[in-house]
Amino acid sequence: MTDAECLELLRWAAPRLGLRYEGFRRVRGQVCKRVGRRMKELGVPGLAAYLERLEADPAERALLDALCRVTISRFYRDHGVFEALREPLLPRVLEAARARGERVLRVWSAGCASGEEPYTVAVLFRLGLWPRFPDFGLEVVATDADGALLERARRGCYQRATLRELPSEWVDTAFTPQGGELCLRPEFREGLDFRREDLRQRMPEGLFHLVLCRNVAFTYFAPPVQHEVLARLLERLAPGGLLAIGAHESLPEDSMGLTRAAGALPLFHRADTGI
């Protein structure tokens, strides 16, 4: 598939799948290689024939939607975000929760891919926060639309390269070597619940002190879908709760009363329940 054909495909697909064409600028080659392989599997003679197939076949459109998912994940990605969560943001959230009689920190990792983000939260909580808040437990709901990625996440084993931004002493404490990989020790898997859910269709119920929705909705979803997703995310933020988005993302123009919680970092809280 040529680059011109790739652009044509993405322009066709974006409005039909609720996606934002501009979000694929840096990753379109990766997506279109997948689509090219799919076209070879089908034996279609070219892009025009594949577009005809997509128009006529809802199942093929659903498969194209899956092929458009982009996964780039590692532990402690955008480390400044996690450093700010470690101190001062989450300690403030925990103090406020304690004052309300709560004893569980609830976190939602939306678009968790193969698990690096929710496990980062688990390691940060146990090694960075729990010594100061030993009366708290942790619950992490981690959702993604890709079942294969979730299976990798449940396995909890990774190449050392994906851990390079995690503090080295945390790597030594939280992981154990197994067959050339590093695997999470059992205590760092406690409280994690991996679920197959597509943000555009379903979200977990309940309130969360921290929602991480990074490099998914506000990069790849069309603006109307972004607004809908943001509204539903905010319904799930506990009082004083935090929303984290990707480092290169921005919220929709109507950000529904959110203000930045840590300078220029992509961390937000409600203006009326600030921490």
Stockholm file with secondary structure:
# STOCKHOLM 1.0

chainA/1-275         MTDAECLELLRWAAPRLGLRYEGFRRVRGQVCKRVGRRMKELGVPGLAAYLERLEADPAERALLDALCRVTISRFYRDHGVFEALREPLLPRVLEAARARGERVLRVWSAGCASGEEPYTVAVLFRLGLWPRFPDFGLEVVATDADGALLERARRGCYQRATLRELPSEWVDTAFTPQGGELCLRPEFREGLDFRREDLRQRMPEGLFHLVLCRNVAFTYFAPPVQHEVLARLLERLAPGGLLAIGAHESLPEDSMGLTRAAGALPLFHRADTGI
#=GR chainA/1-275 SS CCHHHHHHHHHHHHHHHTBCGGGGTTTHHHHHHHHHHHHHHHTCSSHHHHHHHHHHCHHHHHHHHHHTCCCCCCTTSSHHHHHHIIIIIHHHHHHHHHHTTCCEEEEEEETCTTTHHHHHHHHIIIIIITTTCTTCEEEEEEEESCHHHHHHHHHTEECGGGGTTSCHHHHHHHEEEETTEEEECGGGTTTEEEEECCTTTCCCCSCEEEEECCSSHHHHBCHHHHHHHHHHHHHTEEEEEEEECCTTCCCCSSCTTEEESSTTSSEEEEGGGCC
#=GC SS_cons         CCHHHHHHHHHHHHHHHTBCGGGGTTTHHHHHHHHHHHHHHHTCSSHHHHHHHHHHCHHHHHHHHHHTCCCCCCTTSSHHHHHHIIIIIHHHHHHHHHHTTCCEEEEEEETCTTTHHHHHHHHIIIIIITTTCTTCEEEEEEEESCHHHHHHHHHTEECGGGGTTSCHHHHHHHEEEETTEEEECGGGTTTEEEEECCTTTCCCCSCEEEEECCSSHHHHBCHHHHHHHHHHHHHTEEEEEEEECCTTCCCCSSCTTEEESSTTSSEEEEGGGCC
//
